[in-house]
Amino acid sequence: MKKLLPALASVGFVLSFATIATPVVAKEATPQQQKMATCNADAGSKDLKGDDRKAFMKSCLSNKPAKPATQQEKMKTCNADAGTKSLKGDERKAFMKDCLSNKPA
């Protein structure tokens, strides 16, 4: 018991110091992280599983679109993007207008 108490105290000290020494910094998501989140949301909305999901994610994350998106697909993608960015009101309307008007590359 005499050896256990100092050991627990030192562990508590180290954990408290690590918490204080590590500042919490909110970082902006990189474009790749944003693209991953969008593709993941799209795969979820299409209820894809297993190999179908892997194939969709590979296609979505590559720079080459597999096929031109239909207006309905564009709407889903733009809506998912606006949702991941937590856009509301006029900001969301402006984003959706811009997103839906962009032609695929």
C-alpha positions, 0 to 999 in steps of 0.5 A: 500500500505504501508503494501504491500510493506514490505510484498513483500520485505520480500517474495522476500528476503526469496525466494532469500535466499532459492535459495542461501542456497539450493545447486544444487547437481547432484546425480547419479541415484540409480539402482532402478531408472535406472531400472525404467527408463529402464522399462518405456522406454520399456513400451513406445517403446511397446506403452503400456497403462492402465492395460497392462502397469501396468502389464508390469511395475510390471513384469519388476520391479520385479526380476523374468523375466516373460519369457526369452527375445528373441534376438529382445527384448534384443536388444530393452532393451539394446538399451533403456538402452544405450539411458538412459545412453547417451552412444556414440561411443566406450562406447556404442558399449562396453555396447551393446556387454556386454548387449547382451551377458549376459544371463538372470538370 
